[in-house]
Amino acid sequence: MDVMQAIKERRSVRRYQERPVPEETLQEILEAVRLAPSASNRQDWHFVIVKDAQQRRKLAEAAGQPFVGTAPVVIAGVSLNPERVMSCEVPAYAVDLAIAMSNITLVAAGRGLGTCWIGAFNQKKVQEILGVPERYKIVQLMPLGYPADRAGEKNRKMVGEISSLDRFEAS
């Protein structure tokens, strides 16, 4: 599958099959993360791959979203330098982790897997569950697995509603 096709087919999955993710596919996904660009190519990140069912259930509870625990894998993207801000005044960690986690979603879609961006969770509880030191910041949880239902149609704005040429013009 080419990249544009993966982008078109990618969707947020909230129901997963009880089917493991093949180890070679997981390693390919991690390679895509490793190759992701980051500010100054620092790769100030760490990814916790959670396969243990009890750990996944605890993460689901900390997120208040039971479906998170039903995915065979949950990937936590952790910033190792949450204080770093780029010269444009934007926190580097948020951008870097979003890029890396996007690579996960695209490779997963290309392999028939589903993901869901999870930003709603209790930071302190998830840090405790995963043993992440307080000085770091968990940016995102991402369940990963084979979808249990069919894709619905995406509802997206038209290009003209989200872009302008040469100067900012928002409607």
C-alpha positions in Angstrom: 0.0 0.0 0.0 1.4 3.4 -0.8 1.5 6.3 1.7 -1.5 8.2 0.3 -3.6 5.1 0.4 -2.6 4.4 4.0 -3.5 8.0 4.9 -6.9 7.6 3.3 -7.6 4.3 5.0 -6.3 5.1 8.4 -9.0 5.7 11.0 -9.4 5.6 14.8 -10.2 2.1 15.9 -12.0 1.5 19.1 -12.8 -2.2 18.7 -10.0 -4.8 18.3 -9.9 -8.5 17.4 -8.3 -10.9 19.9 -5.5 -11.5 17.5 -1.9 -10.8 18.3 0.2 -8.4 16.2 3.0 -10.4 14.6 6.4 -9.6 16.1 7.9 -8.8 12.6 5.1 -6.2 12.1 5.7 -4.7 15.5 9.4 -4.4 14.7 8.7 -2.8 11.4 6.5 -0.2 13.2 9.3 0.5 15.7 11.7 0.9 12.8 9.3 3.5 11.3 9.4 5.3 14.7 13.2 5.2 14.8 13.4 6.8 11.4 10.9 9.6 12.2 12.3 13.2 12.0 12.7 15.1 15.2 13.9 18.6 16.2 17.7 18.8 15.7 17.5 15.0 15.2 17.7 14.6 18.9 15.1 11.8 19.2 14.4 12.8 22.8 11.8 10.1 23.1 11.2 6.6 24.4 8.4 4.2 23.5 7.0 1.7 25.9 5.4 -1.3 24.2 2.8 -2.8 26.4 1.6 -6.4 25.6 0.8 -7.6 29.1 -3.0 -7.8 29.5 -3.1 -6.6 33.1 -0.9 -3.6 32.2 -3.2 -2.8 29.2 -6.2 -2.9 31.5 -4.6 -0.6 34.0 -3.8 1.9 31.1 -7.4 1.7 30.0 -8.6 2.5 33.5 -6.1 5.5 33.7 -7.5 6.7 30.4 -11.1 6.1 31.4 -11.5 4.3 28.0 -12.1 0.6 28.4 -11.4 -0.2 24.7 -7.7 0.8 25.1 -7.2 -2.4 27.1 -8.8 -4.6 24.4 -6.0 -3.9 21.9 -3.2 -6.6 21.9 -0.6 -3.8 22.1 -0.6 -0.3 23.5 2.4 2.0 22.7 3.2 4.9 25.0 5.2 7.7 23.5 7.3 9.4 26.2 9.2 12.6 26.0 12.6 12.6 27.6 13.0 16.3 27.4 9.5 17.9 28.0 11.1 21.3 28.8 12.7 21.9 25.4 11.1 24.6 23.3 12.0 25.3 19.7 13.0 28.8 18.6 9.5 29.2 17.2 8.2 29.0 20.7 6.6 25.6 20.2 7.4 22.7 22.6 9.6 20.3 20.6 8.4 17.2 22.5 4.8 17.6 21.3 5.8 18.0 17.7 8.4 15.2 17.8 6.2 12.6 19.4 3.3 13.5 17.0 5.5 12.9 14.0 6.8 9.6 15.4 3.4 8.4 16.4 2.0 9.4 13.0 4.5 7.0 11.4 3.0 4.3 13.6 -0.5 5.0 12.3 0.6 4.9 8.7 2.6 1.7 8.9 -0.1 0.1 10.9 -2.8 1.1 8.3 -0.5 -0.3 5.6 -0.4 -3.7 7.4 -4.2 -3.9 8.0 -3.9 -2.8 11.7 -5.8 -0.1 13.4 -4.7 2.6 16.0 -6.3 5.3 18.0 -4.6 8.5 19.3 -5.2 8.7 23.1 -4.4 12.0 24.7 -7.1 11.7 27.4 -5.4 9.9 30.3 -4.2 10.6 33.8 -0.5 11.4 33.4 0.6 10.5 37.0 -1.3 7.2 37.0 0.1 6.2 33.6 3.6 7.2 34.7 3.2 5.0 37.8 1.8 2.0 35.8 4.7 2.2 33.3 7.4 3.2 35.7 8.1 6.4 33.8 10.0 8.9 36.0 8.1 12.1 36.9 10.7 14.3 35.0 9.5 12.8 31.7 6.1 13.3 30.0 3.9 10.7 28.4 2.5 12.4 25.3 0.3 9.8 24.0 -1.1 6.2 24.3 -1.8 4.4 21.1 -3.7 1.1 21.1 -2.6 -1.1 18.1 -4.3 -4.2 16.7 -6.6 -5.7 14.0 -9.9 -3.8 13.8 -13.0 -5.7 14.9 -15.3 -3.7 12.7 -15.4 -2.1 9.2 -14.2 1.4 8.5 -16.8 4.1 8.5 -16.6 7.1 6.2 -14.2 9.9 7.3 -15.8 13.3 7.9 -13.1 15.9 6.9 -13.3 19.5 5.9 -12.5 20.5 2.3 -9.0 21.7 1.5 -10.2 25.3 0.9 -11.6 25.4 4.5 -8.2 24.5 6.1 -5.7 26.3 3.8 -5.0 29.7 2.2 -2.4 30.9 -0.3 0.4 33.3 0.6 -1.4 34.9 3.6 -3.4 33.6 6.5 -7.1 33.7 5.7 -9.3 31.8 8.1 -13.1 31.7 7.7 
